[in-house]
Amino acid sequence: MTIFVKLFALGRELIGKNELNLQLESGATVQDVLDQLGRDYQDFGRLSSFMIAVNMEYTETNHVLKDGDEVAIIPPVSGG
C-alpha cells in the first residue's frame, strides 16, 4: 500500500524533503512508517520529539494505516 508522508520544520530539514511516498505492507502502523524513515534516512533519528497526525487527526504510533493515508510528522514549534 502507498502511504503519503508530510514533514515539517526539523523533520523536513533532516530528510531534505517536505513529502514522501512510502510503500508498506498491508496492516502497517504509524510505527512502521517511523521505522522505515529511520532506516532510509539516518538523520531522522535526531528528531526526538514530534506529534503524528493521520489524515489530519492526531493519533498514536500503534494506529493501523490504510492505503492512501497521509501521515504528518509534526515537530514542536519554537521561537519568539
Helices and strands as residue ranges (DSSP letters): E 2-7, H 9-15, E 19-23, H 30-40, G 42-46, E 51-54, E 57-59, E 70-74
